[in-house]
Amino acid sequence: MKTLDYIALILVAIGAINWGLIGFFSFDLIRVIFGDMTMVSRIIYALVGIAGLYSLSFFGRLRDDE
């Protein structure tokens, strides 16, 4: 489970960096690297979204640790 947590955090960080670039500079790094809505870029966006949803479970686990 710990490995999945690290993968999710890495994907969430990639998403956060990409959204920061979009917000501050109107620069979509994923689009530049992988193309405009190609299958690969759509998979990356989907994985980042799933990782973000999975990361919400961290709140429940933090509460259980108290």
N, CA, C and O atoms as a Maestro MAE file, in Angstrom:
{
 s_m_m2io_version
 :::
 2.0.0
}

f_m_ct {
 s_m_title
 :::
 protein
 m_atom[264] {
  # First column is atom index #
  i_m_mmod_type
  r_m_x_coord
  r_m_y_coord
  r_m_z_coord
  i_m_residue_number
  s_m_chain_name
  s_m_pdb_residue_name
  s_m_pdb_atom_name
  i_m_atomic_number
  :::
  1 25 0.824 -1.194 0.000 1 A "MET " " N  " 7
  2 3 0.000 0.000 0.000 1 A "MET " " CA " 6
  3 2 0.868 1.258 0.000 1 A "MET " " C  " 6
  4 15 0.498 2.275 -0.586 1 A "MET " " O  " 8
  5 25 2.012 1.184 0.653 2 A "LYS " " N  " 7
  6 3 2.886 2.346 0.731 2 A "LYS " " CA " 6
  7 2 3.402 2.740 -0.661 2 A "LYS " " C  " 6
  8 15 3.531 3.927 -0.959 2 A "LYS " " O  " 8
  9 25 3.695 1.754 -1.506 3 A "THR " " N  " 7
  10 3 4.163 2.041 -2.857 3 A "THR " " CA " 6
  11 2 3.078 2.770 -3.647 3 A "THR " " C  " 6
  12 15 3.367 3.730 -4.361 3 A "THR " " O  " 8
  13 25 1.854 2.323 -3.520 4 A "LEU " " N  " 7
  14 3 0.737 2.972 -4.203 4 A "LEU " " CA " 6
  15 2 0.573 4.415 -3.711 4 A "LEU " " C  " 6
  16 15 0.262 5.309 -4.498 4 A "LEU " " O  " 8
  17 25 0.780 4.635 -2.430 5 A "ASP " " N  " 7
  18 3 0.702 5.992 -1.877 5 A "ASP " " CA " 6
  19 2 1.762 6.901 -2.506 5 A "ASP " " C  " 6
  20 15 1.468 8.042 -2.862 5 A "ASP " " O  " 8
  21 25 2.984 6.403 -2.641 6 A "TYR " " N  " 7
  22 3 4.050 7.200 -3.241 6 A "TYR " " CA " 6
  23 2 3.772 7.488 -4.714 6 A "TYR " " C  " 6
  24 15 4.004 8.603 -5.181 6 A "TYR " " O  " 8
  25 25 3.282 6.500 -5.442 7 A "ILE " " N  " 7
  26 3 2.939 6.707 -6.848 7 A "ILE " " CA " 6
  27 2 1.844 7.759 -6.964 7 A "ILE " " C  " 6
  28 15 1.908 8.639 -7.823 7 A "ILE " " O  " 8
  29 25 0.837 7.666 -6.095 8 A "ALA " " N  " 7
  30 3 -0.256 8.642 -6.115 8 A "ALA " " CA " 6
  31 2 0.271 10.039 -5.813 8 A "ALA " " C  " 6
  32 15 -0.123 11.004 -6.469 8 A "ALA " " O  " 8
  33 25 1.151 10.157 -4.833 9 A "LEU " " N  " 7
  34 3 1.695 11.476 -4.492 9 A "LEU " " CA " 6
  35 2 2.530 12.055 -5.628 9 A "LEU " " C  " 6
  36 15 2.486 13.260 -5.873 9 A "LEU " " O  " 8
  37 25 3.283 11.222 -6.318 10 A "ILE " " N  " 7
  38 3 4.075 11.689 -7.451 10 A "ILE " " CA " 6
  39 2 3.156 12.194 -8.556 10 A "ILE " " C  " 6
  40 15 3.397 13.253 -9.136 10 A "ILE " " O  " 8
  41 25 2.097 11.429 -8.849 11 A "LEU " " N  " 7
  42 3 1.158 11.846 -9.889 11 A "LEU " " CA " 6
  43 2 0.422 13.132 -9.498 11 A "LEU " " C  " 6
  44 15 0.187 13.997 -10.342 11 A "LEU " " O  " 8
  45 25 0.066 13.251 -8.231 12 A "VAL " " N  " 7
  46 3 -0.597 14.476 -7.767 12 A "VAL " " CA " 6
  47 2 0.367 15.661 -7.883 12 A "VAL " " C  " 6
  48 15 -0.049 16.757 -8.258 12 A "VAL " " O  " 8
  49 25 1.631 15.457 -7.569 13 A "ALA " " N  " 7
  50 3 2.623 16.528 -7.698 13 A "ALA " " CA " 6
  51 2 2.786 16.934 -9.159 13 A "ALA " " C  " 6
  52 15 2.876 18.124 -9.460 13 A "ALA " " O  " 8
  53 25 2.825 15.963 -10.072 14 A "ILE " " N  " 7
  54 3 2.915 16.270 -11.501 14 A "ILE " " CA " 6
  55 2 1.702 17.096 -11.926 14 A "ILE " " C  " 6
  56 15 1.836 18.083 -12.648 14 A "ILE " " O  " 8
  57 25 0.522 16.687 -11.474 15 A "GLY " " N  " 7
  58 3 -0.689 17.440 -11.793 15 A "GLY " " CA " 6
  59 2 -0.656 18.843 -11.228 15 A "GLY " " C  " 6
  60 15 -1.059 19.795 -11.897 15 A "GLY " " O  " 8
  61 25 -0.177 18.980 -9.999 16 A "ALA " " N  " 7
  62 3 -0.100 20.306 -9.372 16 A "ALA " " CA " 6
  63 2 0.873 21.214 -10.120 16 A "ALA " " C  " 6
  64 15 0.586 22.391 -10.334 16 A "ALA " " O  " 8
  65 25 2.002 20.678 -10.511 17 A "ILE " " N  " 7
  66 3 2.976 21.466 -11.276 17 A "ILE " " CA " 6
  67 2 2.369 21.886 -12.609 17 A "ILE " " C  " 6
  68 15 2.501 23.037 -13.025 17 A "ILE " " O  " 8
  69 25 1.704 20.945 -13.278 18 A "ASN " " N  " 7
  70 3 1.094 21.267 -14.570 18 A "ASN " " CA " 6
  71 2 0.016 22.340 -14.416 18 A "ASN " " C  " 6
  72 15 -0.033 23.280 -15.210 18 A "ASN " " O  " 8
  73 25 -0.849 22.214 -13.403 19 A "TRP " " N  " 7
  74 3 -1.885 23.218 -13.191 19 A "TRP " " CA " 6
  75 2 -1.285 24.570 -12.804 19 A "TRP " " C  " 6
  76 15 -1.805 25.617 -13.189 19 A "TRP " " O  " 8
  77 25 -0.201 24.544 -12.048 20 A "GLY " " N  " 7
  78 3 0.479 25.798 -11.722 20 A "GLY " " CA " 6
  79 2 1.026 26.477 -12.964 20 A "GLY " " C  " 6
  80 15 0.909 27.693 -13.117 20 A "GLY " " O  " 8
  81 25 1.622 25.692 -13.850 21 A "LEU " " N  " 7
  82 3 2.132 26.252 -15.099 21 A "LEU " " CA " 6
  83 2 1.003 26.815 -15.959 21 A "LEU " " C  " 6
  84 15 1.145 27.867 -16.582 21 A "LEU " " O  " 8
  85 25 -0.127 26.091 -15.982 22 A "ILE " " N  " 7
  86 3 -1.273 26.583 -16.748 22 A "ILE " " CA " 6
  87 2 -1.791 27.888 -16.146 22 A "ILE " " C  " 6
  88 15 -2.071 28.842 -16.872 22 A "ILE " " O  " 8
  89 25 -1.917 27.927 -14.830 23 A "GLY " " N  " 7
  90 3 -2.458 29.116 -14.167 23 A "GLY " " CA " 6
  91 2 -1.566 30.333 -14.267 23 A "GLY " " C  " 6
  92 15 -2.049 31.441 -14.501 23 A "GLY " " O  " 8
  93 25 -0.267 30.139 -14.091 24 A "PHE " " N  " 7
  94 3 0.637 31.280 -14.075 24 A "PHE " " CA " 6
  95 2 1.115 31.708 -15.460 24 A "PHE " " C  " 6
  96 15 1.301 32.896 -15.721 24 A "PHE " " O  " 8
  97 25 1.314 30.727 -16.348 25 A "PHE " " N  " 7
  98 3 1.952 31.030 -17.629 25 A "PHE " " CA " 6
  99 2 1.147 30.591 -18.852 25 A "PHE " " C  " 6
  100 15 1.610 30.768 -19.979 25 A "PHE " " O  " 8
  101 25 -0.040 30.027 -18.659 26 A "SER " " N  " 7
  102 3 -0.846 29.470 -19.757 26 A "SER " " CA " 6
  103 2 -0.029 28.459 -20.564 26 A "SER " " C  " 6
  104 15 -0.101 28.424 -21.792 26 A "SER " " O  " 8
  105 25 0.738 27.649 -19.859 27 A "PHE " " N  " 7
  106 3 1.624 26.665 -20.489 27 A "PHE " " CA " 6
  107 2 1.261 25.276 -19.971 27 A "PHE " " C  " 6
  108 15 1.457 24.975 -18.793 27 A "PHE " " O  " 8
  109 25 0.735 24.436 -20.853 28 A "ASP " " N  " 7
  110 3 0.343 23.070 -20.486 28 A "ASP " " CA " 6
  111 2 1.488 22.119 -20.846 28 A "ASP " " C  " 6
  112 15 1.657 21.754 -22.009 28 A "ASP " " O  " 8
  113 25 2.262 21.726 -19.849 29 A "LEU " " N  " 7
  114 3 3.444 20.908 -20.063 29 A "LEU " " CA " 6
  115 2 3.092 19.537 -20.642 29 A "LEU " " C  " 6
  116 15 3.810 19.038 -21.508 29 A "LEU " " O  " 8
  117 25 2.016 18.928 -20.185 30 A "ILE " " N  " 7
  118 3 1.621 17.613 -20.690 30 A "ILE " " CA " 6
  119 2 1.275 17.704 -22.175 30 A "ILE " " C  " 6
  120 15 1.647 16.828 -22.956 30 A "ILE " " O  " 8
  121 25 0.572 18.751 -22.560 31 A "ARG " " N  " 7
  122 3 0.211 18.944 -23.973 31 A "ARG " " CA " 6
  123 2 1.455 19.146 -24.824 31 A "ARG " " C  " 6
  124 15 1.541 18.620 -25.934 31 A "ARG " " O  " 8
  125 25 2.416 19.903 -24.312 32 A "VAL " " N  " 7
  126 3 3.638 20.174 -25.067 32 A "VAL " " CA " 6
  127 2 4.446 18.888 -25.260 32 A "VAL " " C  " 6
  128 15 4.979 18.644 -26.342 32 A "VAL " " O  " 8
  129 25 4.534 18.073 -24.215 33 A "ILE " " N  " 7
  130 3 5.348 16.853 -24.299 33 A "ILE " " CA " 6
  131 2 4.654 15.760 -25.105 33 A "ILE " " C  " 6
  132 15 5.283 15.123 -25.950 33 A "ILE " " O  " 8
  133 25 3.357 15.535 -24.853 34 A "PHE " " N  " 7
  134 3 2.679 14.375 -25.417 34 A "PHE " " CA " 6
  135 2 1.672 14.709 -26.510 34 A "PHE " " C  " 6
  136 15 1.123 13.792 -27.121 34 A "PHE " " O  " 8
  137 25 1.409 15.970 -26.778 35 A "GLY " " N  " 7
  138 3 0.479 16.345 -27.828 35 A "GLY " " CA " 6
  139 2 -0.869 16.756 -27.259 35 A "GLY " " C  " 6
  140 15 -1.185 16.501 -26.097 35 A "GLY " " O  " 8
  141 25 -1.653 17.400 -28.113 36 A "ASP " " N  " 7
  142 3 -2.943 17.936 -27.707 36 A "ASP " " CA " 6
  143 2 -3.995 16.825 -27.715 36 A "ASP " " C  " 6
  144 15 -4.486 16.431 -28.773 36 A "ASP " " O  " 8
  145 25 -4.328 16.335 -26.547 37 A "MET " " N  " 7
  146 3 -5.334 15.299 -26.322 37 A "MET " " CA " 6
  147 2 -5.075 14.018 -27.126 37 A "MET " " C  " 6
  148 15 -5.994 13.416 -27.682 37 A "MET " " O  " 8
  149 25 -3.806 13.623 -27.171 38 A "THR " " N  " 7
  150 3 -3.487 12.313 -27.729 38 A "THR " " CA " 6
  151 2 -3.884 11.255 -26.704 38 A "THR " " C  " 6
  152 15 -4.231 11.582 -25.569 38 A "THR " " O  " 8
  153 25 -3.831 10.004 -27.103 39 A "MET " " N  " 7
  154 3 -4.202 8.923 -26.191 39 A "MET " " CA " 6
  155 2 -3.285 8.929 -24.953 39 A "MET " " C  " 6
  156 15 -3.748 8.712 -23.833 39 A "MET " " O  " 8
  157 25 -2.006 9.174 -25.164 40 A "VAL " " N  " 7
  158 3 -1.055 9.183 -24.039 40 A "VAL " " CA " 6
  159 2 -1.362 10.322 -23.079 40 A "VAL " " C  " 6
  160 15 -1.371 10.122 -21.864 40 A "VAL " " O  " 8
  161 25 -1.614 11.513 -23.608 41 A "SER " " N  " 7
  162 3 -1.900 12.643 -22.719 41 A "SER " " CA " 6
  163 2 -3.216 12.429 -21.980 41 A "SER " " C  " 6
  164 15 -3.333 12.805 -20.814 41 A "SER " " O  " 8
  165 25 -4.200 11.837 -22.630 42 A "ARG " " N  " 7
  166 3 -5.473 11.552 -21.951 42 A "ARG " " CA " 6
  167 2 -5.281 10.540 -20.831 42 A "ARG " " C  " 6
  168 15 -5.900 10.661 -19.774 42 A "ARG " " O  " 8
  169 25 -4.428 9.545 -21.052 43 A "ILE " " N  " 7
  170 3 -4.127 8.556 -20.008 43 A "ILE " " CA " 6
  171 2 -3.440 9.231 -18.830 43 A "ILE " " C  " 6
  172 15 -3.758 8.942 -17.676 43 A "ILE " " O  " 8
  173 25 -2.503 10.124 -19.112 44 A "ILE " " N  " 7
  174 3 -1.802 10.834 -18.032 44 A "ILE " " CA " 6
  175 2 -2.777 11.687 -17.241 44 A "ILE " " C  " 6
  176 15 -2.752 11.674 -16.010 44 A "ILE " " O  " 8
  177 25 -3.643 12.434 -17.933 45 A "TYR " " N  " 7
  178 3 -4.646 13.241 -17.231 45 A "TYR " " CA " 6
  179 2 -5.558 12.355 -16.379 45 A "TYR " " C  " 6
  180 15 -5.894 12.711 -15.250 45 A "TYR " " O  " 8
  181 25 -5.954 11.206 -16.921 46 A "ALA " " N  " 7
  182 3 -6.826 10.289 -16.174 46 A "ALA " " CA " 6
  183 2 -6.114 9.740 -14.949 46 A "ALA " " C  " 6
  184 15 -6.709 9.666 -13.874 46 A "ALA " " O  " 8
  185 25 -4.846 9.352 -15.090 47 A "LEU " " N  " 7
  186 3 -4.087 8.824 -13.950 47 A "LEU " " CA " 6
  187 2 -3.897 9.876 -12.870 47 A "LEU " " C  " 6
  188 15 -3.990 9.573 -11.680 47 A "LEU " " O  " 8
  189 25 -3.634 11.103 -13.277 48 A "VAL " " N  " 7
  190 3 -3.486 12.189 -12.302 48 A "VAL " " CA " 6
  191 2 -4.808 12.410 -11.564 48 A "VAL " " C  " 6
  192 15 -4.816 12.622 -10.351 48 A "VAL " " O  " 8
  193 25 -5.919 12.361 -12.293 49 A "GLY " " N  " 7
  194 3 -7.229 12.517 -11.662 49 A "GLY " " CA " 6
  195 2 -7.538 11.402 -10.686 49 A "GLY " " C  " 6
  196 15 -8.026 11.653 -9.584 49 A "GLY " " O  " 8
  197 25 -7.256 10.170 -11.083 50 A "ILE " " N  " 7
  198 3 -7.477 9.023 -10.194 50 A "ILE " " CA " 6
  199 2 -6.585 9.129 -8.965 50 A "ILE " " C  " 6
  200 15 -7.020 8.841 -7.850 50 A "ILE " " O  " 8
  201 25 -5.327 9.548 -9.172 51 A "ALA " " N  " 7
  202 3 -4.407 9.710 -8.037 51 A "ALA " " CA " 6
  203 2 -4.908 10.781 -7.081 51 A "ALA " " C  " 6
  204 15 -4.776 10.642 -5.865 51 A "ALA " " O  " 8
  205 25 -5.482 11.845 -7.623 52 A "GLY " " N  " 7
  206 3 -6.041 12.893 -6.771 52 A "GLY " " CA " 6
  207 2 -7.195 12.379 -5.934 52 A "GLY " " C  " 6
  208 15 -7.291 12.681 -4.745 52 A "GLY " " O  " 8
  209 25 -8.070 11.606 -6.554 53 A "LEU " " N  " 7
  210 3 -9.180 11.023 -5.801 53 A "LEU " " CA " 6
  211 2 -8.675 10.039 -4.754 53 A "LEU " " C  " 6
  212 15 -9.167 10.026 -3.625 53 A "LEU " " O  " 8
  213 25 -7.695 9.215 -5.122 54 A "TYR " " N  " 7
  214 3 -7.119 8.258 -4.179 54 A "TYR " " CA " 6
  215 2 -6.472 8.991 -3.005 54 A "TYR " " C  " 6
  216 15 -6.546 8.534 -1.864 54 A "TYR " " O  " 8
  217 25 -5.843 10.121 -3.288 55 A "SER " " N  " 7
  218 3 -5.156 10.876 -2.235 55 A "SER " " CA " 6
  219 2 -6.115 11.418 -1.187 55 A "SER " " C  " 6
  220 15 -5.699 11.720 -0.068 55 A "SER " " O  " 8
  221 25 -7.387 11.546 -1.528 56 A "LEU " " N  " 7
  222 3 -8.366 11.966 -0.531 56 A "LEU " " CA " 6
  223 2 -8.446 10.965 0.619 56 A "LEU " " C  " 6
  224 15 -8.815 11.333 1.734 56 A "LEU " " O  " 8
  225 25 -8.106 9.716 0.361 57 A "SER " " N  " 7
  226 3 -8.132 8.708 1.426 57 A "SER " " CA " 6
  227 2 -7.055 8.972 2.478 57 A "SER " " C  " 6
  228 15 -7.128 8.432 3.582 57 A "SER " " O  " 8
  229 25 -6.056 9.797 2.147 58 A "PHE " " N  " 7
  230 3 -5.015 10.122 3.126 58 A "PHE " " CA " 6
  231 2 -5.617 10.833 4.329 58 A "PHE " " C  " 6
  232 15 -5.157 10.654 5.456 58 A "PHE " " O  " 8
  233 25 -6.643 11.635 4.090 59 A "PHE " " N  " 7
  234 3 -7.277 12.340 5.206 59 A "PHE " " CA " 6
  235 2 -7.879 11.371 6.213 59 A "PHE " " C  " 6
  236 15 -7.748 11.561 7.422 59 A "PHE " " O  " 8
  237 25 -8.527 10.349 5.720 60 A "GLY " " N  " 7
  238 3 -9.096 9.335 6.615 60 A "GLY " " CA " 6
  239 2 -8.036 8.575 7.365 60 A "GLY " " C  " 6
  240 15 -8.207 8.262 8.543 60 A "GLY " " O  " 8
  241 25 -6.942 8.275 6.698 61 A "ARG " " N  " 7
  242 3 -5.859 7.554 7.374 61 A "ARG " " CA " 6
  243 2 -5.140 8.435 8.383 61 A "ARG " " C  " 6
  244 15 -4.683 7.936 9.411 61 A "ARG " " O  " 8
  245 25 -5.030 9.723 8.117 62 A "LEU " " N  " 7
  246 3 -4.431 10.630 9.100 62 A "LEU " " CA " 6
  247 2 -5.284 10.695 10.352 62 A "LEU " " C  " 6
  248 15 -4.768 10.738 11.469 62 A "LEU " " O  " 8
  249 25 -6.579 10.700 10.160 63 A "ARG " " N  " 7
  250 3 -7.495 10.770 11.287 63 A "ARG " " CA " 6
  251 2 -7.413 9.489 12.125 63 A "ARG " " C  " 6
  252 15 -7.524 9.531 13.350 63 A "ARG " " O  " 8
  253 25 -7.216 8.348 11.446 64 A "ASP " " N  " 7
  254 3 -7.105 7.068 12.156 64 A "ASP " " CA " 6
  255 2 -5.814 6.982 12.957 64 A "ASP " " C  " 6
  256 15 -5.765 6.266 13.958 64 A "ASP " " O  " 8
  257 25 -4.765 7.694 12.542 65 A "ASP " " N  " 7
  258 3 -3.480 7.643 13.230 65 A "ASP " " CA " 6
  259 2 -3.495 8.408 14.552 65 A "ASP " " C  " 6
  260 15 -2.636 8.171 15.401 65 A "ASP " " O  " 8
  261 25 -4.439 9.307 14.743 66 A "GLU " " N  " 7
  262 3 -4.469 10.137 15.956 66 A "GLU " " CA " 6
  263 2 -4.867 9.363 17.161 66 A "GLU " " C  " 6
  264 15 -4.939 9.919 18.257 66 A "GLU " " O  " 8
  :::
 }
 m_bond[263] {
  # First column is bond index #
  i_m_from
  i_m_to
  i_m_order
  :::
  1 1 2 1
  2 2 3 1
  3 3 4 2
  4 3 5 1
  5 5 6 1
  6 6 7 1
  7 7 8 2
  8 7 9 1
  9 9 10 1
  10 10 11 1
  11 11 12 2
  12 11 13 1
  13 13 14 1
  14 14 15 1
  15 15 16 2
  16 15 17 1
  17 17 18 1
  18 18 19 1
  19 19 20 2
  20 19 21 1
  21 21 22 1
  22 22 23 1
  23 23 24 2
  24 23 25 1
  25 25 26 1
  26 26 27 1
  27 27 28 2
  28 27 29 1
  29 29 30 1
  30 30 31 1
  31 31 32 2
  32 31 33 1
  33 33 34 1
  34 34 35 1
  35 35 36 2
  36 35 37 1
  37 37 38 1
  38 38 39 1
  39 39 40 2
  40 39 41 1
  41 41 42 1
  42 42 43 1
  43 43 44 2
  44 43 45 1
  45 45 46 1
  46 46 47 1
  47 47 48 2
  48 47 49 1
  49 49 50 1
  50 50 51 1
  51 51 52 2
  52 51 53 1
  53 53 54 1
  54 54 55 1
  55 55 56 2
  56 55 57 1
  57 57 58 1
  58 58 59 1
  59 59 60 2
  60 59 61 1
  61 61 62 1
  62 62 63 1
  63 63 64 2
  64 63 65 1
  65 65 66 1
  66 66 67 1
  67 67 68 2
  68 67 69 1
  69 69 70 1
  70 70 71 1
  71 71 72 2
  72 71 73 1
  73 73 74 1
  74 74 75 1
  75 75 76 2
  76 75 77 1
  77 77 78 1
  78 78 79 1
  79 79 80 2
  80 79 81 1
  81 81 82 1
  82 82 83 1
  83 83 84 2
  84 83 85 1
  85 85 86 1
  86 86 87 1
  87 87 88 2
  88 87 89 1
  89 89 90 1
  90 90 91 1
  91 91 92 2
  92 91 93 1
  93 93 94 1
  94 94 95 1
  95 95 96 2
  96 95 97 1
  97 97 98 1
  98 98 99 1
  99 99 100 2
  100 99 101 1
  101 101 102 1
  102 102 103 1
  103 103 104 2
  104 103 105 1
  105 105 106 1
  106 106 107 1
  107 107 108 2
  108 107 109 1
  109 109 110 1
  110 110 111 1
  111 111 112 2
  112 111 113 1
  113 113 114 1
  114 114 115 1
  115 115 116 2
  116 115 117 1
  117 117 118 1
  118 118 119 1
  119 119 120 2
  120 119 121 1
  121 121 122 1
  122 122 123 1
  123 123 124 2
  124 123 125 1
  125 125 126 1
  126 126 127 1
  127 127 128 2
  128 127 129 1
  129 129 130 1
  130 130 131 1
  131 131 132 2
  132 131 133 1
  133 133 134 1
  134 134 135 1
  135 135 136 2
  136 135 137 1
  137 137 138 1
  138 138 139 1
  139 139 140 2
  140 139 141 1
  141 141 142 1
  142 142 143 1
  143 143 144 2
  144 143 145 1
  145 145 146 1
  146 146 147 1
  147 147 148 2
  148 147 149 1
  149 149 150 1
  150 150 151 1
  151 151 152 2
  152 151 153 1
  153 153 154 1
  154 154 155 1
  155 155 156 2
  156 155 157 1
  157 157 158 1
  158 158 159 1
  159 159 160 2
  160 159 161 1
  161 161 162 1
  162 162 163 1
  163 163 164 2
  164 163 165 1
  165 165 166 1
  166 166 167 1
  167 167 168 2
  168 167 169 1
  169 169 170 1
  170 170 171 1
  171 171 172 2
  172 171 173 1
  173 173 174 1
  174 174 175 1
  175 175 176 2
  176 175 177 1
  177 177 178 1
  178 178 179 1
  179 179 180 2
  180 179 181 1
  181 181 182 1
  182 182 183 1
  183 183 184 2
  184 183 185 1
  185 185 186 1
  186 186 187 1
  187 187 188 2
  188 187 189 1
  189 189 190 1
  190 190 191 1
  191 191 192 2
  192 191 193 1
  193 193 194 1
  194 194 195 1
  195 195 196 2
  196 195 197 1
  197 197 198 1
  198 198 199 1
  199 199 200 2
  200 199 201 1
  201 201 202 1
  202 202 203 1
  203 203 204 2
  204 203 205 1
  205 205 206 1
  206 206 207 1
  207 207 208 2
  208 207 209 1
  209 209 210 1
  210 210 211 1
  211 211 212 2
  212 211 213 1
  213 213 214 1
  214 214 215 1
  215 215 216 2
  216 215 217 1
  217 217 218 1
  218 218 219 1
  219 219 220 2
  220 219 221 1
  221 221 222 1
  222 222 223 1
  223 223 224 2
  224 223 225 1
  225 225 226 1
  226 226 227 1
  227 227 228 2
  228 227 229 1
  229 229 230 1
  230 230 231 1
  231 231 232 2
  232 231 233 1
  233 233 234 1
  234 234 235 1
  235 235 236 2
  236 235 237 1
  237 237 238 1
  238 238 239 1
  239 239 240 2
  240 239 241 1
  241 241 242 1
  242 242 243 1
  243 243 244 2
  244 243 245 1
  245 245 246 1
  246 246 247 1
  247 247 248 2
  248 247 249 1
  249 249 250 1
  250 250 251 1
  251 251 252 2
  252 251 253 1
  253 253 254 1
  254 254 255 1
  255 255 256 2
  256 255 257 1
  257 257 258 1
  258 258 259 1
  259 259 260 2
  260 259 261 1
  261 261 262 1
  262 262 263 1
  263 263 264 2
  :::
 }
}
